[in-house]
Amino acid sequence: MPTRIKPKRQFAICLRAEDADLLTPRRIYEVLPDESAAKSQYIRVIDDEGEDYVYPASYFVLVDFPPAVEQALSQAS
């Protein structure tokens, strides 16, 4: 049976937010794949309420962390 390659987790740092209950500036958020949202310049993140929702991509900057940091973030969430 072929082995499935686990997709690399992607993270973003929030730069600004319209609703302080849903997003916190300077906080790290996990980004979920959403091609439809990306076409409209939005990204899907898991917000402060633990729900995945689309937000303007301009609210975030995508970041690449070293594997050890990604692992620590994965264990913390």
PDB file of N, H, CA, C and O in Angstrom:
ATOM      1  N   MET A   1       0.836  -1.168   0.000  1.00  0.00           N
ATOM      2  CA  MET A   1       0.000   0.000   0.000  1.00  0.00           C
ATOM      3  C   MET A   1       0.890   1.243   0.000  1.00  0.00           C
ATOM      4  O   MET A   1       1.838   1.308   0.782  1.00  0.00           O
ATOM      5  N   PRO A   2       0.608   2.239  -0.863  1.00  0.00           N
ATOM      6  CA  PRO A   2       1.440   3.437  -0.928  1.00  0.00           C
ATOM      7  C   PRO A   2       1.318   4.261   0.355  1.00  0.00           C
ATOM      8  O   PRO A   2       0.258   4.331   0.977  1.00  0.00           O
ATOM      9  N   THR A   3       2.411   4.864   0.719  1.00  0.00           N
ATOM     10  H   THR A   3       3.272   4.807   0.214  1.00  0.00           H
ATOM     11  CA  THR A   3       2.443   5.718   1.902  1.00  0.00           C
ATOM     12  C   THR A   3       1.993   7.123   1.525  1.00  0.00           C
ATOM     13  O   THR A   3       2.476   7.689   0.545  1.00  0.00           O
ATOM     14  N   ARG A   4       1.069   7.688   2.302  1.00  0.00           N
ATOM     15  H   ARG A   4       0.677   7.229   3.098  1.00  0.00           H
ATOM     16  CA  ARG A   4       0.617   9.051   2.044  1.00  0.00           C
ATOM     17  C   ARG A   4       1.606  10.023   2.668  1.00  0.00           C
ATOM     18  O   ARG A   4       2.033   9.861   3.811  1.00  0.00           O
ATOM     19  N   ILE A   5       1.954  11.024   1.896  1.00  0.00           N
ATOM     20  H   ILE A   5       1.607  11.156   0.968  1.00  0.00           H
ATOM     21  CA  ILE A   5       2.855  12.055   2.394  1.00  0.00           C
ATOM     22  C   ILE A   5       2.009  13.077   3.144  1.00  0.00           C
ATOM     23  O   ILE A   5       1.052  13.631   2.603  1.00  0.00           O
ATOM     24  N   LYS A   6       2.377  13.315   4.391  1.00  0.00           N
ATOM     25  H   LYS A   6       3.155  12.865   4.831  1.00  0.00           H
ATOM     26  CA  LYS A   6       1.650  14.275   5.206  1.00  0.00           C
ATOM     27  C   LYS A   6       2.002  15.681   4.733  1.00  0.00           C
ATOM     28  O   LYS A   6       3.180  16.028   4.649  1.00  0.00           O
ATOM     29  N   PRO A   7       0.976  16.506   4.418  1.00  0.00           N
ATOM     30  CA  PRO A   7       1.284  17.858   3.951  1.00  0.00           C
ATOM     31  C   PRO A   7       1.946  18.685   5.051  1.00  0.00           C
ATOM     32  O   PRO A   7       1.660  18.522   6.237  1.00  0.00           O
ATOM     33  N   LYS A   8       2.828  19.565   4.627  1.00  0.00           N
ATOM     34  H   LYS A   8       3.061  19.697   3.664  1.00  0.00           H
ATOM     35  CA  LYS A   8       3.535  20.434   5.568  1.00  0.00           C
ATOM     36  C   LYS A   8       2.538  21.417   6.161  1.00  0.00           C
ATOM     37  O   LYS A   8       1.745  22.022   5.440  1.00  0.00           O
ATOM     38  N   ARG A   9       2.582  21.569   7.465  1.00  0.00           N
ATOM     39  H   ARG A   9       3.226  21.077   8.051  1.00  0.00           H
ATOM     40  CA  ARG A   9       1.692  22.527   8.118  1.00  0.00           C
ATOM     41  C   ARG A   9       2.176  23.930   7.812  1.00  0.00           C
ATOM     42  O   ARG A   9       3.378  24.178   7.714  1.00  0.00           O
ATOM     43  N   GLN A  10       1.247  24.832   7.665  1.00  0.00           N
ATOM     44  H   GLN A  10       0.270  24.631   7.744  1.00  0.00           H
ATOM     45  CA  GLN A  10       1.587  26.213   7.341  1.00  0.00           C
ATOM     46  C   GLN A  10       1.063  27.118   8.450  1.00  0.00           C
ATOM     47  O   GLN A  10      -0.010  26.893   9.010  1.00  0.00           O
ATOM     48  N   PHE A  11       1.853  28.149   8.751  1.00  0.00           N
ATOM     49  H   PHE A  11       2.724  28.331   8.296  1.00  0.00           H
ATOM     50  CA  PHE A  11       1.506  29.079   9.819  1.00  0.00           C
ATOM     51  C   PHE A  11       1.595  30.505   9.313  1.00  0.00           C
ATOM     52  O   PHE A  11       2.300  30.803   8.349  1.00  0.00           O
ATOM     53  N   ALA A  12       0.855  31.390   9.996  1.00  0.00           N
ATOM     54  H   ALA A  12       0.282  31.148  10.779  1.00  0.00           H
ATOM     55  CA  ALA A  12       0.872  32.809   9.650  1.00  0.00           C
ATOM     56  C   ALA A  12       0.814  33.615  10.944  1.00  0.00           C
ATOM     57  O   ALA A  12       0.267  33.170  11.953  1.00  0.00           O
ATOM     58  N   ILE A  13       1.389  34.801  10.886  1.00  0.00           N
ATOM     59  H   ILE A  13       1.834  35.162  10.066  1.00  0.00           H
ATOM     60  CA  ILE A  13       1.314  35.728  12.003  1.00  0.00           C
ATOM     61  C   ILE A  13       0.306  36.809  11.636  1.00  0.00           C
ATOM     62  O   ILE A  13       0.363  37.391  10.553  1.00  0.00           O
ATOM     63  N   CYS A  14      -0.617  37.064  12.558  1.00  0.00           N
ATOM     64  H   CYS A  14      -0.663  36.590  13.438  1.00  0.00           H
ATOM     65  CA  CYS A  14      -1.634  38.084  12.333  1.00  0.00           C
ATOM     66  C   CYS A  14      -1.003  39.471  12.466  1.00  0.00           C
ATOM     67  O   CYS A  14      -0.306  39.751  13.441  1.00  0.00           O
ATOM     68  N   LEU A  15      -1.248  40.319  11.499  1.00  0.00           N
ATOM     69  H   LEU A  15      -1.814  40.092  10.707  1.00  0.00           H
ATOM     70  CA  LEU A  15      -0.732  41.687  11.524  1.00  0.00           C
ATOM     71  C   LEU A  15      -1.784  42.679  12.014  1.00  0.00           C
ATOM     72  O   LEU A  15      -1.458  43.676  12.658  1.00  0.00           O
ATOM     73  N   ARG A  16      -3.052  42.394  11.701  1.00  0.00           N
ATOM     74  H   ARG A  16      -3.317  41.584  11.178  1.00  0.00           H
ATOM     75  CA  ARG A  16      -4.137  43.277  12.112  1.00  0.00           C
ATOM     76  C   ARG A  16      -5.419  42.482  12.196  1.00  0.00           C
ATOM     77  O   ARG A  16      -5.527  41.393  11.631  1.00  0.00           O
ATOM     78  N   ALA A  17      -6.395  43.034  12.906  1.00  0.00           N
ATOM     79  H   ALA A  17      -6.307  43.918  13.365  1.00  0.00           H
ATOM     80  CA  ALA A  17      -7.669  42.346  13.060  1.00  0.00           C
ATOM     81  C   ALA A  17      -8.787  43.362  13.228  1.00  0.00           C
ATOM     82  O   ALA A  17      -8.618  44.387  13.888  1.00  0.00           O
ATOM     83  N   GLU A  18      -9.917  43.067  12.631  1.00  0.00           N
ATOM     84  H   GLU A  18     -10.054  42.234  12.095  1.00  0.00           H
ATOM     85  CA  GLU A  18     -11.098  43.920  12.779  1.00  0.00           C
ATOM     86  C   GLU A  18     -11.870  43.550  14.045  1.00  0.00           C
ATOM     87  O   GLU A  18     -12.508  44.409  14.653  1.00  0.00           O
ATOM     88  N   ASP A  19     -11.816  42.282  14.444  1.00  0.00           N
ATOM     89  H   ASP A  19     -11.297  41.584  13.950  1.00  0.00           H
ATOM     90  CA  ASP A  19     -12.555  41.793  15.604  1.00  0.00           C
ATOM     91  C   ASP A  19     -11.581  41.162  16.589  1.00  0.00           C
ATOM     92  O   ASP A  19     -11.041  40.085  16.336  1.00  0.00           O
ATOM     93  N   ALA A  20     -11.358  41.840  17.717  1.00  0.00           N
ATOM     94  H   ALA A  20     -11.796  42.715  17.923  1.00  0.00           H
ATOM     95  CA  ALA A  20     -10.374  41.374  18.709  1.00  0.00           C
ATOM     96  C   ALA A  20     -10.780  40.055  19.361  1.00  0.00           C
ATOM     97  O   ALA A  20      -9.935  39.397  19.969  1.00  0.00           O
ATOM     98  N   ASP A  21     -12.039  39.650  19.256  1.00  0.00           N
ATOM     99  H   ASP A  21     -12.725  40.185  18.762  1.00  0.00           H
ATOM    100  CA  ASP A  21     -12.468  38.379  19.825  1.00  0.00           C
ATOM    101  C   ASP A  21     -12.084  37.190  18.950  1.00  0.00           C
ATOM    102  O   ASP A  21     -12.045  36.054  19.423  1.00  0.00           O
ATOM    103  N   LEU A  22     -11.799  37.454  17.666  1.00  0.00           N
ATOM    104  H   LEU A  22     -11.831  38.377  17.282  1.00  0.00           H
ATOM    105  CA  LEU A  22     -11.520  36.366  16.734  1.00  0.00           C
ATOM    106  C   LEU A  22     -10.048  36.244  16.361  1.00  0.00           C
ATOM    107  O   LEU A  22      -9.550  35.137  16.154  1.00  0.00           O
ATOM    108  N   LEU A  23      -9.352  37.371  16.273  1.00  0.00           N
ATOM    109  H   LEU A  23      -9.756  38.270  16.441  1.00  0.00           H
ATOM    110  CA  LEU A  23      -7.934  37.373  15.891  1.00  0.00           C
ATOM    111  C   LEU A  23      -7.168  38.310  16.830  1.00  0.00           C
ATOM    112  O   LEU A  23      -7.697  39.319  17.296  1.00  0.00           O
ATOM    113  N   THR A  24      -5.925  37.953  17.091  1.00  0.00           N
ATOM    114  H   THR A  24      -5.495  37.133  16.713  1.00  0.00           H
ATOM    115  CA  THR A  24      -5.065  38.758  17.942  1.00  0.00           C
ATOM    116  C   THR A  24      -3.809  39.126  17.160  1.00  0.00           C
ATOM    117  O   THR A  24      -3.070  38.234  16.742  1.00  0.00           O
ATOM    118  N   PRO A  25      -3.547  40.411  16.954  1.00  0.00           N
ATOM    119  CA  PRO A  25      -2.318  40.803  16.262  1.00  0.00           C
ATOM    120  C   PRO A  25      -1.081  40.230  16.967  1.00  0.00           C
ATOM    121  O   PRO A  25      -1.031  40.146  18.194  1.00  0.00           O
ATOM    122  N   ARG A  26      -0.096  39.841  16.169  1.00  0.00           N
ATOM    123  H   ARG A  26      -0.137  39.908  15.172  1.00  0.00           H
ATOM    124  CA  ARG A  26       1.182  39.258  16.582  1.00  0.00           C
ATOM    125  C   ARG A  26       1.058  37.806  17.059  1.00  0.00           C
ATOM    126  O   ARG A  26       2.042  37.230  17.522  1.00  0.00           O
ATOM    127  N   ARG A  27      -0.112  37.219  16.957  1.00  0.00           N
ATOM    128  H   ARG A  27      -0.911  37.687  16.580  1.00  0.00           H
ATOM    129  CA  ARG A  27      -0.301  35.820  17.337  1.00  0.00           C
ATOM    130  C   ARG A  27      -0.090  34.924  16.116  1.00  0.00           C
ATOM    131  O   ARG A  27      -0.350  35.337  14.986  1.00  0.00           O
ATOM    132  N   ILE A  28       0.379  33.702  16.346  1.00  0.00           N
ATOM    133  H   ILE A  28       0.590  33.366  17.264  1.00  0.00           H
ATOM    134  CA  ILE A  28       0.605  32.718  15.288  1.00  0.00           C
ATOM    135  C   ILE A  28      -0.663  31.894  15.103  1.00  0.00           C
ATOM    136  O   ILE A  28      -1.256  31.420  16.072  1.00  0.00           O
ATOM    137  N   TYR A  29      -1.069  31.732  13.850  1.00  0.00           N
ATOM    138  H   TYR A  29      -0.588  32.117  13.063  1.00  0.00           H
ATOM    139  CA  TYR A  29      -2.253  30.948  13.511  1.00  0.00           C
ATOM    140  C   TYR A  29      -1.889  29.862  12.514  1.00  0.00           C
ATOM    141  O   TYR A  29      -1.031  30.049  11.651  1.00  0.00           O
ATOM    142  N   GLU A  30      -2.560  28.721  12.649  1.00  0.00           N
ATOM    143  H   GLU A  30      -3.257  28.569  13.350  1.00  0.00           H
ATOM    144  CA  GLU A  30      -2.380  27.662  11.660  1.00  0.00           C
ATOM    145  C   GLU A  30      -3.254  27.967  10.454  1.00  0.00           C
ATOM    146  O   GLU A  30      -4.425  28.323  10.593  1.00  0.00           O
ATOM    147  N   VAL A  31      -2.674  27.823   9.274  1.00  0.00           N
ATOM    148  H   VAL A  31      -1.723  27.534   9.161  1.00  0.00           H
ATOM    149  CA  VAL A  31      -3.375  28.069   8.021  1.00  0.00           C
ATOM    150  C   VAL A  31      -3.824  26.727   7.449  1.00  0.00           C
ATOM    151  O   VAL A  31      -3.046  25.775   7.390  1.00  0.00           O
ATOM    152  N   LEU A  32      -5.078  26.663   7.031  1.00  0.00           N
ATOM    153  H   LEU A  32      -5.710  27.437   7.079  1.00  0.00           H
ATOM    154  CA  LEU A  32      -5.612  25.457   6.410  1.00  0.00           C
ATOM    155  C   LEU A  32      -5.714  25.670   4.899  1.00  0.00           C
ATOM    156  O   LEU A  32      -6.017  26.777   4.453  1.00  0.00           O
ATOM    157  N   PRO A  33      -5.469  24.640   4.119  1.00  0.00           N
ATOM    158  CA  PRO A  33      -5.549  24.783   2.665  1.00  0.00           C
ATOM    159  C   PRO A  33      -6.971  25.136   2.227  1.00  0.00           C
ATOM    160  O   PRO A  33      -7.939  24.526   2.682  1.00  0.00           O
ATOM    161  N   ASP A  34      -7.086  26.114   1.348  1.00  0.00           N
ATOM    162  H   ASP A  34      -6.300  26.610   0.978  1.00  0.00           H
ATOM    163  CA  ASP A  34      -8.385  26.502   0.784  1.00  0.00           C
ATOM    164  C   ASP A  34      -8.126  27.251  -0.515  1.00  0.00           C
ATOM    165  O   ASP A  34      -7.943  28.468  -0.521  1.00  0.00           O
ATOM    166  N   GLU A  35      -8.113  26.502  -1.618  1.00  0.00           N
ATOM    167  H   GLU A  35      -8.261  25.513  -1.613  1.00  0.00           H
ATOM    168  CA  GLU A  35      -7.804  27.097  -2.922  1.00  0.00           C
ATOM    169  C   GLU A  35      -8.829  28.149  -3.335  1.00  0.00           C
ATOM    170  O   GLU A  35      -8.473  29.162  -3.937  1.00  0.00           O
ATOM    171  N   SER A  36     -10.084  27.916  -3.016  1.00  0.00           N
ATOM    172  H   SER A  36     -10.373  27.093  -2.527  1.00  0.00           H
ATOM    173  CA  SER A  36     -11.133  28.863  -3.370  1.00  0.00           C
ATOM    174  C   SER A  36     -10.922  30.204  -2.664  1.00  0.00           C
ATOM    175  O   SER A  36     -11.052  31.259  -3.284  1.00  0.00           O
ATOM    176  N   ALA A  37     -10.599  30.166  -1.382  1.00  0.00           N
ATOM    177  H   ALA A  37     -10.493  29.309  -0.877  1.00  0.00           H
ATOM    178  CA  ALA A  37     -10.337  31.392  -0.624  1.00  0.00           C
ATOM    179  C   ALA A  37      -9.103  32.104  -1.175  1.00  0.00           C
ATOM    180  O   ALA A  37      -9.093  33.329  -1.293  1.00  0.00           O
ATOM    181  N   ALA A  38      -8.074  31.346  -1.508  1.00  0.00           N
ATOM    182  H   ALA A  38      -8.082  30.351  -1.412  1.00  0.00           H
ATOM    183  CA  ALA A  38      -6.834  31.933  -2.017  1.00  0.00           C
ATOM    184  C   ALA A  38      -7.065  32.690  -3.320  1.00  0.00           C
ATOM    185  O   ALA A  38      -6.435  33.719  -3.561  1.00  0.00           O
ATOM    186  N   LYS A  39      -7.956  32.189  -4.152  1.00  0.00           N
ATOM    187  H   LYS A  39      -8.468  31.353  -3.957  1.00  0.00           H
ATOM    188  CA  LYS A  39      -8.253  32.873  -5.414  1.00  0.00           C
ATOM    189  C   LYS A  39      -8.869  34.248  -5.178  1.00  0.00           C
ATOM    190  O   LYS A  39      -8.761  35.134  -6.025  1.00  0.00           O
ATOM    191  N   SER A  40      -9.514  34.425  -4.026  1.00  0.00           N
ATOM    192  H   SER A  40      -9.601  33.705  -3.337  1.00  0.00           H
ATOM    193  CA  SER A  40     -10.140  35.702  -3.676  1.00  0.00           C
ATOM    194  C   SER A  40      -9.288  36.518  -2.705  1.00  0.00           C
ATOM    195  O   SER A  40      -9.766  37.486  -2.113  1.00  0.00           O
ATOM    196  N   GLN A  41      -8.027  36.123  -2.548  1.00  0.00           N
ATOM    197  H   GLN A  41      -7.639  35.337  -3.029  1.00  0.00           H
ATOM    198  CA  GLN A  41      -7.070  36.782  -1.661  1.00  0.00           C
ATOM    199  C   GLN A  41      -7.490  36.719  -0.190  1.00  0.00           C
ATOM    200  O   GLN A  41      -7.365  37.688   0.559  1.00  0.00           O
ATOM    201  N   TYR A  42      -7.990  35.546   0.193  1.00  0.00           N
ATOM    202  H   TYR A  42      -8.092  34.758  -0.415  1.00  0.00           H
ATOM    203  CA  TYR A  42      -8.309  35.241   1.578  1.00  0.00           C
ATOM    204  C   TYR A  42      -7.518  34.004   1.973  1.00  0.00           C
ATOM    205  O   TYR A  42      -7.065  33.245   1.116  1.00  0.00           O
ATOM    206  N   ILE A  43      -7.356  33.805   3.280  1.00  0.00           N
ATOM    207  H   ILE A  43      -7.724  34.421   3.976  1.00  0.00           H
ATOM    208  CA  ILE A  43      -6.773  32.557   3.766  1.00  0.00           C
ATOM    209  C   ILE A  43      -7.667  32.021   4.873  1.00  0.00           C
ATOM    210  O   ILE A  43      -8.353  32.777   5.562  1.00  0.00           O
ATOM    211  N   ARG A  44      -7.647  30.709   5.029  1.00  0.00           N
ATOM    212  H   ARG A  44      -7.090  30.095   4.470  1.00  0.00           H
ATOM    213  CA  ARG A  44      -8.436  30.053   6.075  1.00  0.00           C
ATOM    214  C   ARG A  44      -7.512  29.748   7.247  1.00  0.00           C
ATOM    215  O   ARG A  44      -6.503  29.060   7.090  1.00  0.00           O
ATOM    216  N   VAL A  45      -7.863  30.265   8.419  1.00  0.00           N
ATOM    217  H   VAL A  45      -8.683  30.824   8.545  1.00  0.00           H
ATOM    218  CA  VAL A  45      -7.066  30.021   9.619  1.00  0.00           C
ATOM    219  C   VAL A  45      -7.973  29.505  10.731  1.00  0.00           C
ATOM    220  O   VAL A  45      -9.194  29.656  10.674  1.00  0.00           O
ATOM    221  N   ILE A  46      -7.367  28.903  11.729  1.00  0.00           N
ATOM    222  H   ILE A  46      -6.376  28.781  11.776  1.00  0.00           H
ATOM    223  CA  ILE A  46      -8.094  28.523  12.938  1.00  0.00           C
ATOM    224  C   ILE A  46      -8.005  29.722  13.869  1.00  0.00           C
ATOM    225  O   ILE A  46      -6.927  30.064  14.357  1.00  0.00           O
ATOM    226  N   ASP A  47      -9.147  30.360  14.114  1.00  0.00           N
ATOM    227  H   ASP A  47     -10.022  30.083  13.718  1.00  0.00           H
ATOM    228  CA  ASP A  47      -9.147  31.621  14.861  1.00  0.00           C
ATOM    229  C   ASP A  47      -9.145  31.389  16.374  1.00  0.00           C
ATOM    230  O   ASP A  47      -9.014  30.258  16.842  1.00  0.00           O
ATOM    231  N   ASP A  48      -9.293  32.487  17.131  1.00  0.00           N
ATOM    232  H   ASP A  48      -9.399  33.406  16.751  1.00  0.00           H
ATOM    233  CA  ASP A  48      -9.212  32.422  18.588  1.00  0.00           C
ATOM    234  C   ASP A  48     -10.352  31.619  19.220  1.00  0.00           C
ATOM    235  O   ASP A  48     -10.238  31.186  20.367  1.00  0.00           O
ATOM    236  N   GLU A  49     -11.441  31.418  18.488  1.00  0.00           N
ATOM    237  H   GLU A  49     -11.534  31.769  17.556  1.00  0.00           H
ATOM    238  CA  GLU A  49     -12.541  30.608  18.998  1.00  0.00           C
ATOM    239  C   GLU A  49     -12.358  29.130  18.654  1.00  0.00           C
ATOM    240  O   GLU A  49     -13.200  28.300  18.996  1.00  0.00           O
ATOM    241  N   GLY A  50     -11.244  28.800  17.969  1.00  0.00           N
ATOM    242  H   GLY A  50     -10.560  29.474  17.691  1.00  0.00           H
ATOM    243  CA  GLY A  50     -10.969  27.419  17.593  1.00  0.00           C
ATOM    244  C   GLY A  50     -11.684  26.971  16.341  1.00  0.00           C
ATOM    245  O   GLY A  50     -11.675  25.787  16.006  1.00  0.00           O
ATOM    246  N   GLU A  51     -12.303  27.906  15.647  1.00  0.00           N
ATOM    247  H   GLU A  51     -12.310  28.868  15.919  1.00  0.00           H
ATOM    248  CA  GLU A  51     -13.022  27.612  14.410  1.00  0.00           C
ATOM    249  C   GLU A  51     -12.177  27.989  13.206  1.00  0.00           C
ATOM    250  O   GLU A  51     -11.402  28.944  13.260  1.00  0.00           O
ATOM    251  N   ASP A  52     -12.329  27.234  12.110  1.00  0.00           N
ATOM    252  H   ASP A  52     -12.959  26.459  12.066  1.00  0.00           H
ATOM    253  CA  ASP A  52     -11.633  27.651  10.888  1.00  0.00           C
ATOM    254  C   ASP A  52     -12.552  28.599  10.133  1.00  0.00           C
ATOM    255  O   ASP A  52     -13.745  28.343   9.975  1.00  0.00           O
ATOM    256  N   TYR A  53     -11.965  29.703   9.670  1.00  0.00           N
ATOM    257  H   TYR A  53     -10.996  29.911   9.798  1.00  0.00           H
ATOM    258  CA  TYR A  53     -12.731  30.752   9.012  1.00  0.00           C
ATOM    259  C   TYR A  53     -11.806  31.465   8.034  1.00  0.00           C
ATOM    260  O   TYR A  53     -10.588  31.456   8.207  1.00  0.00           O
ATOM    261  N   VAL A  54     -12.384  32.083   7.007  1.00  0.00           N
ATOM    262  H   VAL A  54     -13.374  32.091   6.867  1.00  0.00           H
ATOM    263  CA  VAL A  54     -11.563  32.813   6.047  1.00  0.00           C
ATOM    264  C   VAL A  54     -11.466  34.285   6.450  1.00  0.00           C
ATOM    265  O   VAL A  54     -12.437  34.905   6.883  1.00  0.00           O
ATOM    266  N   TYR A  55     -10.266  34.808   6.290  1.00  0.00           N
ATOM    267  H   TYR A  55      -9.477  34.305   5.937  1.00  0.00           H
ATOM    268  CA  TYR A  55      -9.966  36.210   6.580  1.00  0.00           C
ATOM    269  C   TYR A  55      -9.151  36.769   5.424  1.00  0.00           C
ATOM    270  O   TYR A  55      -8.520  36.010   4.689  1.00  0.00           O
ATOM    271  N   PRO A  56      -9.157  38.086   5.255  1.00  0.00           N
ATOM    272  CA  PRO A  56      -8.318  38.673   4.200  1.00  0.00           C
ATOM    273  C   PRO A  56      -6.845  38.290   4.402  1.00  0.00           C
ATOM    274  O   PRO A  56      -6.319  38.371   5.512  1.00  0.00           O
ATOM    275  N   ALA A  57      -6.206  37.881   3.335  1.00  0.00           N
ATOM    276  H   ALA A  57      -6.633  37.815   2.434  1.00  0.00           H
ATOM    277  CA  ALA A  57      -4.792  37.500   3.403  1.00  0.00           C
ATOM    278  C   ALA A  57      -3.931  38.675   3.867  1.00  0.00           C
ATOM    279  O   ALA A  57      -2.862  38.468   4.441  1.00  0.00           O
ATOM    280  N   SER A  58      -4.385  39.895   3.626  1.00  0.00           N
ATOM    281  H   SER A  58      -5.254  40.063   3.160  1.00  0.00           H
ATOM    282  CA  SER A  58      -3.612  41.073   4.033  1.00  0.00           C
ATOM    283  C   SER A  58      -3.517  41.218   5.548  1.00  0.00           C
ATOM    284  O   SER A  58      -2.707  42.007   6.035  1.00  0.00           O
ATOM    285  N   TYR A  59      -4.316  40.482   6.298  1.00  0.00           N
ATOM    286  H   TYR A  59      -4.974  39.841   5.902  1.00  0.00           H
ATOM    287  CA  TYR A  59      -4.254  40.515   7.765  1.00  0.00           C
ATOM    288  C   TYR A  59      -3.071  39.710   8.295  1.00  0.00           C
ATOM    289  O   TYR A  59      -2.747  39.799   9.479  1.00  0.00           O
ATOM    290  N   PHE A  60      -2.421  38.925   7.432  1.00  0.00           N
ATOM    291  H   PHE A  60      -2.684  38.853   6.470  1.00  0.00           H
ATOM    292  CA  PHE A  60      -1.414  37.960   7.873  1.00  0.00           C
ATOM    293  C   PHE A  60      -0.149  38.021   7.037  1.00  0.00           C
ATOM    294  O   PHE A  60      -0.144  38.526   5.915  1.00  0.00           O
ATOM    295  N   VAL A  61       0.919  37.494   7.610  1.00  0.00           N
ATOM    296  H   VAL A  61       0.915  37.083   8.522  1.00  0.00           H
ATOM    297  CA  VAL A  61       2.139  37.216   6.860  1.00  0.00           C
ATOM    298  C   VAL A  61       2.451  35.735   7.101  1.00  0.00           C
ATOM    299  O   VAL A  61       2.531  35.282   8.243  1.00  0.00           O
ATOM    300  N   LEU A  62       2.626  34.993   6.005  1.00  0.00           N
ATOM    301  H   LEU A  62       2.561  35.360   5.077  1.00  0.00           H
ATOM    302  CA  LEU A  62       2.961  33.576   6.106  1.00  0.00           C
ATOM    303  C   LEU A  62       4.402  33.428   6.566  1.00  0.00           C
ATOM    304  O   LEU A  62       5.277  34.186   6.146  1.00  0.00           O
ATOM    305  N   VAL A  63       4.645  32.451   7.429  1.00  0.00           N
ATOM    306  H   VAL A  63       3.935  31.835   7.770  1.00  0.00           H
ATOM    307  CA  VAL A  63       5.994  32.242   7.962  1.00  0.00           C
ATOM    308  C   VAL A  63       6.373  30.773   7.847  1.00  0.00           C
ATOM    309  O   VAL A  63       5.522  29.889   7.948  1.00  0.00           O
ATOM    310  N   ASP A  64       7.657  30.525   7.636  1.00  0.00           N
ATOM    311  H   ASP A  64       8.348  31.243   7.555  1.00  0.00           H
ATOM    312  CA  ASP A  64       8.226  29.183   7.656  1.00  0.00           C
ATOM    313  C   ASP A  64       9.090  29.071   8.898  1.00  0.00           C
ATOM    314  O   ASP A  64      10.022  29.851   9.095  1.00  0.00           O
ATOM    315  N   PHE A  65       8.774  28.099   9.724  1.00  0.00           N
ATOM    316  H   PHE A  65       8.018  27.464   9.564  1.00  0.00           H
ATOM    317  CA  PHE A  65       9.553  27.860  10.933  1.00  0.00           C
ATOM    318  C   PHE A  65      10.432  26.635  10.737  1.00  0.00           C
ATOM    319  O   PHE A  65      10.127  25.781   9.905  1.00  0.00           O
ATOM    320  N   PRO A  66      11.522  26.539  11.494  1.00  0.00           N
ATOM    321  CA  PRO A  66      12.324  25.311  11.472  1.00  0.00           C
ATOM    322  C   PRO A  66      11.453  24.141  11.961  1.00  0.00           C
ATOM    323  O   PRO A  66      10.498  24.353  12.710  1.00  0.00           O
ATOM    324  N   PRO A  67      11.774  22.924  11.546  1.00  0.00           N
ATOM    325  CA  PRO A  67      10.966  21.759  11.931  1.00  0.00           C
ATOM    326  C   PRO A  67      10.726  21.633  13.441  1.00  0.00           C
ATOM    327  O   PRO A  67       9.631  21.255  13.856  1.00  0.00           O
ATOM    328  N   ALA A  68      11.714  21.936  14.251  1.00  0.00           N
ATOM    329  H   ALA A  68      12.604  22.243  13.914  1.00  0.00           H
ATOM    330  CA  ALA A  68      11.545  21.822  15.706  1.00  0.00           C
ATOM    331  C   ALA A  68      10.478  22.791  16.223  1.00  0.00           C
ATOM    332  O   ALA A  68       9.717  22.451  17.129  1.00  0.00           O
ATOM    333  N   VAL A  69      10.422  23.984  15.655  1.00  0.00           N
ATOM    334  H   VAL A  69      11.040  24.260  14.919  1.00  0.00           H
ATOM    335  CA  VAL A  69       9.415  24.967  16.055  1.00  0.00           C
ATOM    336  C   VAL A  69       8.032  24.506  15.596  1.00  0.00           C
ATOM    337  O   VAL A  69       7.068  24.596  16.356  1.00  0.00           O
ATOM    338  N   GLU A  70       7.928  24.014  14.364  1.00  0.00           N
ATOM    339  H   GLU A  70       8.711  23.940  13.747  1.00  0.00           H
ATOM    340  CA  GLU A  70       6.645  23.512  13.862  1.00  0.00           C
ATOM    341  C   GLU A  70       6.136  22.367  14.732  1.00  0.00           C
ATOM    342  O   GLU A  70       4.942  22.286  15.020  1.00  0.00           O
ATOM    343  N   GLN A  71       7.025  21.498  15.143  1.00  0.00           N
ATOM    344  H   GLN A  71       7.995  21.563  14.909  1.00  0.00           H
ATOM    345  CA  GLN A  71       6.641  20.378  16.000  1.00  0.00           C
ATOM    346  C   GLN A  71       6.134  20.898  17.346  1.00  0.00           C
ATOM    347  O   GLN A  71       5.123  20.415  17.855  1.00  0.00           O
ATOM    348  N   ALA A  72       6.823  21.870  17.917  1.00  0.00           N
ATOM    349  H   ALA A  72       7.644  22.263  17.504  1.00  0.00           H
ATOM    350  CA  ALA A  72       6.390  22.440  19.200  1.00  0.00           C
ATOM    351  C   ALA A  72       5.031  23.132  19.053  1.00  0.00           C
ATOM    352  O   ALA A  72       4.185  23.017  19.940  1.00  0.00           O
ATOM    353  N   LEU A  73       4.815  23.843  17.957  1.00  0.00           N
ATOM    354  H   LEU A  73       5.502  23.937  17.237  1.00  0.00           H
ATOM    355  CA  LEU A  73       3.524  24.481  17.732  1.00  0.00           C
ATOM    356  C   LEU A  73       2.416  23.444  17.569  1.00  0.00           C
ATOM    357  O   LEU A  73       1.302  23.647  18.052  1.00  0.00           O
ATOM    358  N   SER A  74       2.709  22.355  16.903  1.00  0.00           N
ATOM    359  H   SER A  74       3.614  22.190  16.511  1.00  0.00           H
ATOM    360  CA  SER A  74       1.728  21.305  16.701  1.00  0.00           C
ATOM    361  C   SER A  74       1.337  20.653  18.028  1.00  0.00           C
ATOM    362  O   SER A  74       0.172  20.315  18.241  1.00  0.00           O
ATOM    363  N   GLN A  75       2.294  20.483  18.896  1.00  0.00           N
ATOM    364  H   GLN A  75       3.240  20.757  18.723  1.00  0.00           H
ATOM    365  CA  GLN A  75       2.022  19.859  20.193  1.00  0.00           C
ATOM    366  C   GLN A  75       1.290  20.811  21.131  1.00  0.00           C
ATOM    367  O   GLN A  75       0.555  20.371  22.015  1.00  0.00           O
ATOM    368  N   ALA A  76       1.489  22.110  20.942  1.00  0.00           N
ATOM    369  H   ALA A  76       2.086  22.467  20.224  1.00  0.00           H
ATOM    370  CA  ALA A  76       0.857  23.099  21.806  1.00  0.00           C
ATOM    371  C   ALA A  76      -0.599  23.314  21.445  1.00  0.00           C
ATOM    372  O   ALA A  76      -1.383  23.769  22.277  1.00  0.00           O
ATOM    373  N   SER A  77      -0.975  22.990  20.204  1.00  0.00           N
ATOM    374  H   SER A  77      -0.338  22.620  19.528  1.00  0.00           H
ATOM    375  CA  SER A  77      -2.363  23.262  19.792  1.00  0.00           C
ATOM    376  C   SER A  77      -3.276  22.091  19.997  1.00  0.00           C
ATOM    377  O   SER A  77      -4.466  22.175  19.696  1.00  0.00           O
TER     378      SER A  77
END
